[in-house]
Amino acid sequence: MSQLELYQLENGYRYNSDTLFLYDFITDRIRGEILDVGCGCGILGLLVARDSSVILKGIDINPINVQISQYNASVNGITAEFITGDFSEFKSEIKFDFIISNPPFYHSNVIKSPNSHIAKSRYSNSLSLEQFLASCNRNLKPKGVLYFCYDAKQIRDILVLFDKFKLNLTKMKFVYPKINQNAKIVLIEAKKSSKSMCEILPPLVVFDKDEFSIETKEIFKKANTISKVYKC
């Protein structure tokens, strides 16, 4: 794949490996109209659009993120539309085939970053799990698909809310820092109004001793991103 140049704020929230793991989880499965929720610098949607034939739209609560995402789309020759908005209140006239997201999932009771740009991107009080899933249900087409990553410890809350919003867990993969440690995040595929069985994929272990595992290295190689500083 061609290298994706991604401009980001030097002192703001910057994408991390969670988004790259999610990209790998959904690669080759997306077509049609997609919405990237909490798009940040645009990385997730732009990676998918680089690799697949999609109509990409992104939404973020931070106006500067929308500006950067549009710039990154232009730099990489990708057609996309990015809008500023609060996803908890978003209602699109056009429903989406796919919604993709690395939403904020850190609890509000942890010590927060004093950087407002980082805080809005990380903490769930910016967009709660219930608000996120309610809006996904509202904006997906019938049989539409949701891909997102979340804190693995909150899997029970996710499943309870799936029942409430008629979303069915169809695929999941846990991500472990090391083989003898607890899972940190879970990668999830859910379908609206579906009765399909759930497929549990083999786990991803990020590190092999003190270096990235072979699978992690392959994911980074496939993503092929380079980060640059965005000058406001």
MOGI-V461931 format. One record per residue. N is the residue number from 1. RES is the residue in one letter. PSI is psi in whole degrees, -180 to 180 (999 if undefined). BURIAL is + if it has 24 or more other ideal C-beta (glycine too) atoms within 12 Angstrom, else -. Layout:
# MOGI-V461931
n = [N N]
res = [RES RES]
psi = [PSI PSI]
burial = [BURIAL BURIAL]
This chain:
# MOGI-V461931
n = [1 2 3 4 5 6 7 8 9 10 11 12 13 14 15 16 17 18 19 20 21 22 23 24 25 26 27 28 29 30 31 32 33 34 35 36 37 38 39 40 41 42 43 44 45 46 47 48 49 50 51 52 53 54 55 56 57 58 59 60 61 62 63 64 65 66 67 68 69 70 71 72 73 74 75 76 77 78 79 80 81 82 83 84 85 86 87 88 89 90 91 92 93 94 95 96 97 98 99 100 101 102 103 104 105 106 107 108 109 110 111 112 113 114 115 116 117 118 119 120 121 122 123 124 125 126 127 128 129 130 131 132 133 134 135 136 137 138 139 140 141 142 143 144 145 146 147 148 149 150 151 152 153 154 155 156 157 158 159 160 161 162 163 164 165 166 167 168 169 170 171 172 173 174 175 176 177 178 179 180 181 182 183 184 185 186 187 188 189 190 191 192 193 194 195 196 197 198 199 200 201 202 203 204 205 206 207 208 209 210 211 212 213 214 215 216 217 218 219 220 221 222 223 224 225 226 227 228 229 230 231 232]
res = [M S Q L E L Y Q L E N G Y R Y N S D T L F L Y D F I T D R I R G E I L D V G C G C G I L G L L V A R D S S V I L K G I D I N P I N V Q I S Q Y N A S V N G I T A E F I T G D F S E F K S E I K F D F I I S N P P F Y H S N V I K S P N S H I A K S R Y S N S L S L E Q F L A S C N R N L K P K G V L Y F C Y D A K Q I R D I L V L F D K F K L N L T K M K F V Y P K I N Q N A K I V L I E A K K S S K S M C E I L P P L V V F D K D E F S I E T K E I F K K A N T I S K V Y K C]
psi = [148 149 138 116 127 112 138 160 139 -36 23 -166 135 144 153 -173 -24 -44 -37 -37 -40 -42 -46 -36 -33 -5 140 12 5 135 160 -148 125 151 125 111 130 53 -18 -122 2 2 -50 -51 -39 -36 -45 -43 -32 -37 -17 163 97 163 110 132 142 152 140 146 -20 116 -35 -33 -39 -42 -45 -42 -43 -38 -44 -37 -44 -46 -37 6 34 131 124 159 131 136 153 130 162 112 -27 -22 3 134 106 141 -32 121 158 145 -37 141 132 145 143 82 165 127 4 138 148 -14 1 165 123 152 139 -12 115 -34 -43 -43 -43 -30 -21 -37 141 -14 -11 -31 103 161 -43 -43 -42 -50 -34 -43 -33 -46 -41 -31 -2 147 161 133 12 162 138 130 127 165 153 170 121 -29 -15 22 -37 -45 -39 -47 -38 -44 -28 -44 -40 -38 20 42 136 125 120 -18 142 154 128 146 122 135 -50 165 -28 17 161 153 141 -44 163 136 132 137 129 144 142 130 44 154 18 152 162 133 124 112 158 147 159 124 118 -45 142 102 -115 15 163 143 166 -43 -41 -44 -39 -37 -47 -39 -42 -40 -44 59 155 132 136 159 128 126 114 999]
burial = [- - - + + + + + + - - + + + + + + + + + + + + + + + + - + + - + + + + + + + + + + + + + + + + + + + + + - + + + + + + + + + - + + + + + + + + + + - + + - + - + + + + - + - + + - + - + - - + + + + + + + + + + + + - - - - - - - - - - + + - + + + + + - + + + + - + + + + + + + + + + + - - + + + + + + + + + - + + - - + - - + + - - + + + + + + + + + + + + + - - - - - + + + + + + + + + + - - - - - - - - - - + + + + - - - - - - + - + + - - + + - + + - + - + - - + - -]
